[in-house]
């Protein structure tokens, strides 16, 4: 349906826009849930989403291992990790020379719950738009 295709095509853009536009607002409070805008800004970047995906499937991963698949320097990957850490989406620990990263599920869950709150609104809006666009299309067998 039009609703699903528009939502799928614009998720990254929506997250990017939300992160940039609302950057001046430190937090969004929804029914006792506090979501930092840093969460949405962090999720807007495809590299950071790939890092989170890897951490979700592999658990603890060292910074060097996380950097492996990316065509960027270790300092560049470290900057991405700092963004994720500031957004509280990951934690980094130190064990001698090993510096593992681990995903933190709670901020992601809070962001998903917050977005879910508006999903129904957007689906209904897109459905109304789809109905309106159908009304505007000329009828094939329209009597003259």
C-alpha positions as CSV (number, residue, x, y, z in Angstrom):
1,X,0.0,0.0,0.0
2,X,1.0,3.6,-0.3
3,X,1.3,3.9,3.4
4,X,3.9,1.2,3.8
5,X,6.0,2.3,0.8
6,X,6.1,5.9,1.9
7,X,7.0,4.9,5.5
8,X,9.7,2.5,4.3
9,X,11.2,5.0,1.9
10,X,11.4,7.8,4.3
11,X,12.5,6.3,7.6
12,X,16.1,7.3,7.2
13,X,15.1,10.7,6.1
14,X,12.6,11.1,8.9
15,X,15.2,10.1,11.5
16,X,17.8,12.4,10.0
17,X,15.3,15.3,9.9
18,X,14.1,14.6,13.4
19,X,17.7,14.6,14.7
20,X,18.7,17.8,12.9
21,X,15.6,19.8,13.4
22,X,15.1,19.0,17.1
23,X,18.8,19.2,18.0
24,X,18.2,22.3,20.1
25,X,15.7,20.4,22.3
26,X,17.6,18.2,24.8
27,X,14.9,15.7,25.5
28,X,11.4,14.6,24.5
29,X,9.2,13.5,27.4
30,X,6.4,11.1,26.6
31,X,4.4,9.7,29.5
32,X,7.3,9.4,31.9
33,X,9.7,8.2,29.2
34,X,12.6,10.4,28.4
35,X,14.1,10.1,24.9
36,X,17.1,12.2,24.0
37,X,17.2,13.7,20.5
38,X,20.8,12.3,20.4
39,X,19.1,8.9,20.0
40,X,17.4,9.9,16.8
41,X,20.4,11.7,15.5
42,X,22.5,8.6,16.2
43,X,20.0,6.3,14.4
44,X,19.9,8.6,11.4
45,X,23.4,7.5,10.2
46,X,23.7,4.2,8.3
47,X,27.1,3.4,9.7
48,X,25.9,3.7,13.2
49,X,22.9,1.6,12.4
50,X,25.2,-1.1,11.0
51,X,27.3,-1.0,14.1
52,X,24.2,-1.4,16.3
53,X,23.1,-4.3,14.1
54,X,26.4,-6.0,14.5
55,X,26.4,-5.5,18.3
56,X,22.8,-6.8,18.5
57,X,23.8,-10.1,16.8
58,X,27.3,-10.6,18.2
59,X,27.0,-9.2,21.7
60,X,30.3,-7.6,22.9
61,X,32.6,-6.6,20.1
62,X,36.0,-4.8,20.3
63,X,36.4,-1.4,18.6
64,X,39.0,-2.9,16.2
65,X,36.6,-5.7,15.2
66,X,33.8,-3.2,14.7
67,X,35.9,-1.1,12.5
68,X,36.9,-4.0,10.2
69,X,34.1,-4.0,7.7
70,X,34.0,-0.2,7.2
71,X,36.1,1.8,4.7
72,X,37.1,4.4,7.2
73,X,39.9,5.0,9.7
74,X,39.8,3.7,13.3
75,X,39.4,7.3,14.6
76,X,36.4,7.8,12.3
77,X,34.8,4.6,13.7
78,X,35.6,5.8,17.2
79,X,33.7,9.1,16.5
80,X,30.7,7.0,15.5
81,X,31.0,5.0,18.7
82,X,31.2,8.2,20.8
83,X,27.9,9.4,19.2
84,X,26.3,6.1,20.0
85,X,27.7,6.2,23.5
86,X,26.4,9.8,24.1
87,X,23.0,8.6,22.9
88,X,23.3,5.8,25.5
89,X,22.7,3.2,22.7
90,X,26.0,1.5,23.6
91,X,28.4,1.1,26.5
92,X,32.1,0.8,26.2
93,X,34.3,-0.9,28.8
94,X,37.9,-1.5,29.2
95,X,39.5,-4.8,30.1
96,X,43.3,-4.4,29.8
97,X,43.9,-3.9,26.1
98,X,40.5,-5.1,25.1
99,X,37.8,-2.4,24.8
100,X,34.5,-4.1,24.1
101,X,31.3,-2.3,23.1
102,X,27.8,-3.6,24.0
103,X,24.4,-2.5,22.8
104,X,22.0,-1.0,25.3
105,X,18.4,-1.9,24.5
106,X,16.4,0.5,26.7
107,X,17.0,3.7,24.7
108,X,16.2,1.9,21.5
109,X,13.0,0.5,23.0
110,X,12.0,4.0,24.2
111,X,12.5,5.5,20.8
112,X,10.5,2.7,19.1
113,X,7.7,3.2,21.6
114,X,7.7,6.9,21.0
115,X,7.6,6.4,17.2
116,X,4.8,3.8,17.6
117,X,2.7,6.5,19.3
118,X,2.7,8.4,16.0
119,X,2.6,5.5,13.6
120,X,-1.2,5.2,13.7
121,X,-1.5,8.9,13.0
122,X,0.8,8.7,9.9
123,X,-0.9,5.6,8.6
124,X,-4.3,7.2,8.8
125,X,-2.9,10.4,7.2
126,X,-1.4,8.4,4.3
127,X,-4.6,6.4,3.9
128,X,-6.6,9.6,3.6
129,X,-4.1,10.9,1.1
130,X,-4.3,7.7,-0.9
131,X,-8.2,8.0,-0.9
132,X,-8.0,11.6,-2.0
133,X,-5.5,10.8,-4.9
134,X,-7.8,8.0,-6.1
135,X,-10.7,10.5,-6.2
136,X,-8.6,12.9,-8.3
137,X,-7.8,10.2,-10.9
138,X,-10.1,10.3,-13.9
139,X,-12.6,7.5,-14.2
140,X,-12.1,5.3,-17.3
141,X,-15.8,4.9,-18.0
142,X,-16.9,8.3,-16.8
143,X,-20.2,9.3,-18.5
144,X,-20.1,12.6,-20.3
